[in-house]
Amino acid sequence: MSEALKIILGIVHIIVCLATIIVVLMQSGKSEGLSGAITGGAETFFGKGKGRAIDKLLSKYTVYIAIFFAVTSIFLYLVLK
């Protein structure tokens, strides 16, 4: 049972790590990073507030994923200890 738990937690942790990287890269920074490239045309089509709404949503997702990352890290530490 313990080996299966280690493997499952390891896979979940890797998925959470990749999700963190993707969500952070999609956020626009000072130089309008990847989010600006993706939603740049959509802002002119859907209105000016759409880009800000997407950035706010991505920021909220970043917080949730970061918390989940911390939880999986703690569980991995406890299981591998």
Backbone bond lengths (Angstrom), bond angles and torsions (degrees), N, CA, C in turn:
res aa  C-N    CA-C-N  psi(-1)  N-CA   C-N-CA  omega(-1)  CA-C   N-CA-C  phi
1 M - - - 1.460 - - 1.534 110.91 -
2 S 1.305 116.35 -38.94 1.454 120.03 -176.90 1.525 112.20 -66.58
3 E 1.334 116.95 -38.37 1.462 120.07 178.64 1.521 111.38 -65.95
4 A 1.321 116.08 -40.92 1.466 119.98 178.50 1.522 110.53 -64.03
5 L 1.330 116.83 -39.54 1.464 121.24 178.63 1.528 110.82 -64.65
6 K 1.331 117.09 -39.80 1.466 120.78 177.92 1.527 111.15 -62.96
7 I 1.328 115.80 -43.06 1.468 120.01 -179.20 1.526 110.84 -66.72
8 I 1.316 117.00 -44.64 1.472 121.00 -179.44 1.520 110.35 -63.88
9 L 1.331 117.44 -46.07 1.468 120.64 178.93 1.524 111.55 -64.00
10 G 1.323 116.61 -37.00 1.460 120.19 177.57 1.523 111.93 -63.73
11 I 1.331 116.74 -43.69 1.463 120.96 179.03 1.528 110.76 -65.66
12 V 1.320 116.79 -43.98 1.476 120.45 178.69 1.525 110.14 -62.47
13 H 1.327 116.55 -39.85 1.464 120.49 -179.44 1.531 111.03 -65.35
14 I 1.314 117.55 -40.38 1.466 120.93 177.76 1.524 110.77 -64.51
15 I 1.335 117.15 -41.38 1.468 120.59 177.94 1.528 110.63 -63.05
16 V 1.334 116.61 -41.57 1.465 120.52 178.99 1.530 110.26 -65.64
17 C 1.325 117.24 -38.44 1.474 120.57 177.46 1.521 110.81 -61.75
18 L 1.323 117.06 -46.00 1.465 120.81 178.85 1.530 111.41 -64.49
19 A 1.329 116.80 -39.37 1.468 120.12 178.15 1.521 110.66 -64.22
20 T 1.328 117.18 -38.67 1.465 120.73 177.72 1.523 110.92 -62.08
21 I 1.315 116.17 -45.15 1.465 120.35 -179.85 1.530 110.30 -61.88
22 I 1.317 116.70 -45.68 1.470 120.77 -177.64 1.522 111.47 -63.81
23 V 1.330 117.14 -46.11 1.471 120.36 -177.05 1.524 110.80 -67.01
24 V 1.332 117.20 -38.71 1.462 119.56 179.47 1.522 110.63 -67.57
25 L 1.333 117.60 -39.96 1.457 120.10 179.12 1.525 112.88 -68.00
26 M 1.320 117.16 -27.28 1.462 120.18 -179.27 1.521 112.58 -77.53
27 Q 1.332 117.33 -17.35 1.464 119.63 179.57 1.518 109.80 -73.86
28 S 1.314 114.31 145.18 1.464 117.85 178.23 1.518 108.83 -85.14
29 G 1.302 114.66 137.48 1.453 120.48 177.87 1.513 109.22 -103.34
30 K 1.309 115.31 -154.42 1.461 119.72 179.20 1.520 111.34 -67.56
31 S 1.329 115.97 -27.34 1.464 118.82 -178.47 1.526 111.70 -107.08
32 E 1.323 117.01 25.76 1.466 121.71 178.69 1.519 111.13 51.27
33 G 1.339 116.44 70.22 1.454 122.81 -175.55 1.520 114.21 -59.39
34 L 1.302 116.50 -136.76 1.456 122.67 -175.49 1.531 111.12 -65.15
35 S 1.322 117.69 -33.39 1.458 120.95 179.04 1.519 111.20 -63.27
36 G 1.315 117.44 -38.65 1.455 120.77 178.51 1.513 111.90 -66.46
37 A 1.323 116.02 -33.84 1.467 119.55 178.78 1.520 111.08 -70.88
38 I 1.310 116.94 -37.01 1.467 120.68 -177.88 1.521 111.34 -78.90
39 T 1.323 117.07 -46.92 1.464 120.06 -174.06 1.516 113.25 -97.91
40 G 1.308 118.26 6.61 1.465 120.44 -177.70 1.511 112.46 -59.57
41 G 1.328 117.34 -47.25 1.459 120.75 178.66 1.516 112.11 -72.00
42 A 1.311 116.33 -30.41 1.463 119.94 -178.98 1.525 110.86 -69.24
43 E 1.335 116.59 -31.06 1.470 119.00 179.96 1.523 111.35 -63.37
44 T 1.293 116.99 -40.02 1.456 118.31 -178.67 1.521 110.85 -73.95
45 F 1.317 117.04 -27.14 1.463 120.42 -178.69 1.523 111.80 -82.38
46 F 1.324 117.05 -43.66 1.455 120.75 -174.83 1.522 113.61 -96.19
47 G 1.294 118.94 -10.96 1.457 120.90 179.99 1.510 111.51 119.68
48 K 1.301 115.39 165.46 1.459 121.15 -175.48 1.529 112.74 -71.17
49 G 1.306 119.29 -31.52 1.460 121.90 -175.71 1.510 113.92 -76.51
50 K 1.296 118.68 -14.43 1.463 122.13 -176.39 1.524 111.23 -64.30
51 G 1.316 118.39 -43.07 1.462 121.56 -179.95 1.515 112.12 -63.75
52 R 1.320 115.98 -39.86 1.468 119.56 178.49 1.517 111.00 -68.19
53 A 1.328 117.43 -35.20 1.467 120.42 178.54 1.522 110.25 -67.11
54 I 1.327 117.09 -39.41 1.463 120.59 178.50 1.529 110.30 -65.95
55 D 1.318 117.39 -41.63 1.466 120.60 178.78 1.522 111.33 -64.47
56 K 1.313 116.89 -38.35 1.465 120.62 178.08 1.527 110.58 -65.74
57 L 1.322 117.03 -41.22 1.459 121.87 178.33 1.529 110.70 -65.68
58 L 1.329 116.82 -43.22 1.460 120.25 178.24 1.522 111.14 -64.25
59 S 1.311 117.45 -36.61 1.457 120.48 177.58 1.529 111.07 -65.57
60 K 1.321 116.70 -38.45 1.461 120.96 177.32 1.533 110.25 -65.72
61 Y 1.336 116.98 -42.80 1.466 120.98 177.90 1.524 111.24 -63.20
62 T 1.310 117.15 -35.44 1.457 120.83 179.10 1.519 110.91 -62.35
63 V 1.310 116.54 -41.30 1.471 120.33 179.03 1.521 110.04 -63.94
64 Y 1.326 117.82 -46.47 1.458 120.89 -179.33 1.522 111.70 -63.34
65 I 1.311 116.71 -43.12 1.468 120.09 -179.50 1.523 110.33 -67.81
66 A 1.329 117.92 -36.65 1.468 120.70 178.54 1.529 110.94 -64.88
67 I 1.313 116.52 -39.90 1.468 119.88 177.10 1.523 110.20 -64.72
68 F 1.343 116.38 -44.05 1.454 120.51 179.20 1.530 110.91 -64.57
69 F 1.337 116.94 -35.83 1.460 121.65 176.14 1.527 110.36 -62.38
70 A 1.321 117.25 -44.63 1.456 120.94 179.37 1.531 111.29 -63.20
71 V 1.326 116.23 -41.05 1.468 120.36 179.78 1.525 110.63 -65.05
72 T 1.329 117.40 -45.78 1.465 119.01 179.16 1.529 111.18 -66.04
73 S 1.313 118.05 -33.31 1.468 120.47 177.22 1.527 110.94 -64.92
74 I 1.317 116.36 -42.25 1.464 120.50 179.18 1.521 110.05 -65.39
75 F 1.334 117.23 -44.55 1.457 120.12 179.34 1.527 111.34 -63.70
76 L 1.324 117.86 -39.61 1.461 119.91 176.77 1.520 111.18 -63.65
77 Y 1.304 116.58 -40.64 1.470 120.23 177.59 1.526 110.35 -60.89
78 L 1.316 116.87 -45.41 1.465 120.40 -178.07 1.522 111.86 -67.80
79 V 1.313 117.50 -36.91 1.462 120.69 -178.41 1.522 110.73 -74.18
80 L 1.328 117.95 -38.91 1.459 121.54 -177.70 1.529 113.40 -81.97
81 K 1.308 116.74 -10.03 1.470 121.97 -177.54 1.495 112.09 -68.11
